[in-house]
Amino acid sequence: MEPVALIMAGGTGARLYPRSRQAHPKQLIHLLGDGTLIQNTFARLQPVFPPQHIYTVTTEELAPLISEQLPALEPTQIIVEPFRRNTAAALALGTVILERIYGTDVIVAAVPSDHLISNVREFQIALETAVETAKHADAIVTIGVVPSRAETAFGYIQVADEPLTEQFAVPVYPVRAFAEKPDAATAERFVSAGDFLWNTGIFVFRANVFWKEFAEHLPDYAELFESLRQVRDPSSFPEATEQVYRRIRGISFDYGILEKTHNVLSVLGTFEWSDLSSWDELWRLQKKDPRQNVLEGSIYALDTKRCYVSAYSKVVALVEVEDLIVVDTDDVLLICRRGSSQRVAEVVDMFRRKGNTPLL
């Protein structure tokens, strides 16, 4: 059973607009840490997987940029989707190709390209545990971390009271349920209950287990991707892939599979984690001045409190304002209340509906 890593890198990071753009999304920009988010993801995978066993799945538009940022990857290690169709399709296409190379019992560790992880060795221990668990369990394995606060921007995993086994360095629990981003009261209840973890969006599985779950919970998808698995002529594979993608709708792996199945285990991760999903989260993670501001660029702030301001193309002056997010780029200025930045993606949708494609 050959374990390989699959970095999911096709997203747009719309909630971090206008820094994150469709043609240059957040995984390819520098936000926190030494490199871009995808470079940091690749670096922390390497002690667990050799570079030749690390693949990425992305769009045709982003593939050249990923190749530039990750020069250790061969062209065959960059799996290209014809269109964005969310994570269920991305994982299905990646699994089709990886099982062609490694066989139907290949173990796939699918990891997001755009998350922030501290305590990297603890992350690697959790990932190694997830891989070992997937070798022997006919289940999808996730990694969850203990929530440090009642966060409404993250998904949650409810786990059983007792671990499945004591044989690993960290506990592995049966999963009772998944819950997507809750409201504030529900998040408080989850954290108080003590049996909920944050969902890191990391999935580890054997290919044959993946297809079994796919057939049960997304049968329409499964039928189409099964036809793709049967394509033997490499020259016809890209056209066949495009035909499949034209016939499916975008759906996340969490919603399409994980929320429906009872066949999931979760490894308890002890590392610090964030999905960097919003400007509010960036404000929370960064060092602040005595007035709790994060100010990046040429910023002049008078009696200003608890603001996040990022502006490099012009000078920004603020007078007696509180709890604002201000992000300036060459062509777009974003201003919103702190606490509302999850809605920034709605602005991107508005531009798309109105045909303002240059702004995307």
WOQUI-V100815 format. One record per run of one state. SS is the DSSP state (a for helix, b for strand, c for the rest). FROM is the first residue (numbers start at 1). TO is the last residue. If there is no record, write none. Layout:
ss=[SS & SS]
from=[FROM & FROM]
to=[TO & TO]
//
This chain:
ss=[c & b & c & a & c & b & c & b & c & a & c & a & c & a & b & a & c & a & b & c & a & c & b & c & b & c & a & c & b & c & b & c & b & c & a & c & b & a & c & a & c & a & c & a & c & b & c & b & c & a & c & b & c & b & c & b & c & b & c & b & c & b & c & a & c & a & c]
from=[1 & 3 & 9 & 14 & 17 & 21 & 22 & 24 & 25 & 26 & 29 & 37 & 46 & 51 & 54 & 60 & 70 & 75 & 78 & 82 & 86 & 103 & 107 & 113 & 116 & 118 & 120 & 137 & 140 & 147 & 156 & 166 & 172 & 180 & 184 & 194 & 196 & 207 & 218 & 219 & 230 & 234 & 247 & 253 & 259 & 264 & 270 & 273 & 275 & 279 & 286 & 294 & 303 & 305 & 306 & 308 & 320 & 322 & 323 & 324 & 329 & 333 & 338 & 341 & 354 & 357 & 360]
to=[2 & 8 & 13 & 16 & 20 & 21 & 23 & 24 & 25 & 28 & 36 & 45 & 50 & 53 & 59 & 69 & 74 & 77 & 81 & 85 & 102 & 106 & 112 & 115 & 117 & 119 & 136 & 139 & 146 & 155 & 165 & 171 & 179 & 183 & 193 & 195 & 206 & 217 & 218 & 229 & 233 & 246 & 252 & 258 & 263 & 269 & 272 & 274 & 278 & 285 & 293 & 302 & 304 & 305 & 307 & 319 & 321 & 322 & 323 & 328 & 332 & 337 & 340 & 353 & 356 & 359 & 360]
//
